[in-house]
Amino acid sequence: MEQLSSPLESARFIAGRSRDVSVDEEGARKVAESLFDRASEEAFSLSGWKALHELNPRAASEEAVNWVFLVDTLNFSFWSDSAEQKCLVRYKGKEYSGYWALCAAVNRALDDGIPITSASYYATMTLDQVRQVFRSDTEVPMPLLEERHQVLNESGTVLLEKFGGSFLTCVKKSENSAQKLLRLVVENFPSYRDEAVFEKKKVAFYKRAQILVADTWSVLEGKGDGFFGDISSLTIFADYRIPQVLVHLKALKYSEDLMKKLREGTVFKTGDREEVEIRGCSIWCCNLICKHLLEFYEKKGQDMRDQINAVLLDYYLWDYARDHREDMKDIPFHQVRCIYY
Ligand SMILES: Nc1nc2c(c(CN[C@H]3C=C[C@H](O)[C@@H]3O)cn2[C@@H]2O[C@H](COP(=O)(O)O)[C@@H](O)[C@H]2O)c(=O)[nH]1
């Protein structure tokens, strides 16, 4: 079977054959226009990764890189079965949900002297220890704890056996190439192999692998081992929040039939046609938004290729989705229980 290995090529292929999801070209252009003035602000910059998010590491150290690897290895499936009841983690007087609950639990464990970011620890962690470290402060546990246990043992073992127990060793092997680091991660860590079959072709989204490269770039502040000359070759990270915000911003459209299924709370399976179309069209849509943004600046004689890329657009849209939960409550997000996003 033909393998469309790059997420961008996969997205192009899917968008060209999608039935229930479509990119609204005019809508995408309008989103780019609305972002034009924001693109030079902190919310749209590499420094925002630390400045705007108190749970992210402050340092640009090997320990911080291993924090990122642990978190992105577990960066999946936080949506709760019922919106009212969800997993919450209280940390330093604040309550965190979703992805941030994961980060809060990691920082809580480190404060309690548990070496949760050390591969030698999580390679042999027991399920009970996972339940304890990632415990919720409500009755609702974090989803997929058994899968998180399995993924931790597997990734920790690979990191010990192939990279001396540190993800920084893997980063150094990439020789400042984002695409090479992406390939190293997908080839060595099975849980990052986020792929599907669409119209008899193998397509790839690599959501956690791409966000791992992006977060490594961010935590190392784009310098030294964290400098990637080809960082702009990454796509956005096809999770369940970006599609939701793109529909909210009218850059992406769902068919009536798909909208009905989403509103009924249908839980899709990994690889279902609807899921693949939603993720592929989201990537393609954001590629278009980036293109328009760069063209708008070019018309003003400004080359913004170092300031505007899919990574920074993604971070901006993801934070926007977080901050506009209320406004977006009528736009359903697609539900899949998986370890890929
Ligand atoms: N596309 C994209 N998806 C992202 C992230 C993040 C957090 N990362 C950055 C955010 C701030 C820091 O700068 C981190 O670097 C989590 N997710 C996904 O969202 C979902 C969780 O959502 P909710 O249930 O609402 O917490 C889940 O699929 C999770 O995998 C991102 O940035 N982009």
PDBQT file of the ligand as one rigid body, heavy atoms in Angstrom, charges set to zero:
ROOT
HETATM    1  N1  LIG A 401      -3.180  21.070  18.671  1.00  0.00    +0.000 N 
HETATM    2  C1  LIG A 401      -2.788  21.077  19.943  1.00  0.00    +0.000 A 
HETATM    3  N2  LIG A 401      -3.277  20.134  20.775  1.00  0.00    +0.000 NA
HETATM    4  C2  LIG A 401      -2.867  20.189  22.063  1.00  0.00    +0.000 A 
HETATM    5  C3  LIG A 401      -1.979  21.140  22.556  1.00  0.00    +0.000 A 
HETATM    6  C4  LIG A 401      -1.818  20.840  23.926  1.00  0.00    +0.000 A 
HETATM    7  C5  LIG A 401      -1.007  21.558  24.954  1.00  0.00    +0.000 C 
HETATM    8  N3  LIG A 401       0.268  21.870  24.431  1.00  0.00    +0.000 N 
HETATM    9  C6  LIG A 401       0.680  23.229  24.494  1.00  0.00    +0.000 C 
HETATM   10  C7  LIG A 401      -0.267  24.149  25.122  1.00  0.00    +0.000 C 
HETATM   11  C8  LIG A 401       0.359  25.022  25.875  1.00  0.00    +0.000 C 
HETATM   12  C9  LIG A 401       1.780  24.745  25.880  1.00  0.00    +0.000 C 
HETATM   13  O1  LIG A 401       2.381  25.638  24.998  1.00  0.00    +0.000 OA
HETATM   14  C10 LIG A 401       1.886  23.336  25.335  1.00  0.00    +0.000 C 
HETATM   15  O2  LIG A 401       2.974  23.161  24.493  1.00  0.00    +0.000 OA
HETATM   16  C11 LIG A 401      -2.605  19.745  24.217  1.00  0.00    +0.000 A 
HETATM   17  N4  LIG A 401      -3.216  19.382  23.083  1.00  0.00    +0.000 N 
HETATM   18  C12 LIG A 401      -4.265  18.400  22.873  1.00  0.00    +0.000 C 
HETATM   19  O3  LIG A 401      -5.486  19.039  23.246  1.00  0.00    +0.000 OA
HETATM   20  C13 LIG A 401      -6.373  18.060  23.798  1.00  0.00    +0.000 C 
HETATM   21  C14 LIG A 401      -6.616  18.433  25.245  1.00  0.00    +0.000 C 
HETATM   22  O4  LIG A 401      -7.434  19.578  25.261  1.00  0.00    +0.000 OA
HETATM   23  P1  LIG A 401      -8.251  19.917  26.612  1.00  0.00    +0.000 P 
HETATM   24  O5  LIG A 401      -9.204  18.706  26.839  1.00  0.00    +0.000 OA
HETATM   25  O6  LIG A 401      -8.943  21.215  26.295  1.00  0.00    +0.000 OA
HETATM   26  O7  LIG A 401      -7.221  20.025  27.713  1.00  0.00    +0.000 OA
HETATM   27  C15 LIG A 401      -5.653  16.724  23.676  1.00  0.00    +0.000 C 
HETATM   28  O8  LIG A 401      -5.929  16.137  22.417  1.00  0.00    +0.000 OA
HETATM   29  C16 LIG A 401      -4.190  17.158  23.709  1.00  0.00    +0.000 C 
HETATM   30  O9  LIG A 401      -3.344  16.195  23.081  1.00  0.00    +0.000 OA
HETATM   31  C17 LIG A 401      -1.475  22.122  21.657  1.00  0.00    +0.000 A 
HETATM   32  O10 LIG A 401      -0.675  23.013  21.961  1.00  0.00    +0.000 OA
HETATM   33  N5  LIG A 401      -1.916  22.035  20.359  1.00  0.00    +0.000 N 
ENDROOT
TORSDOF 0
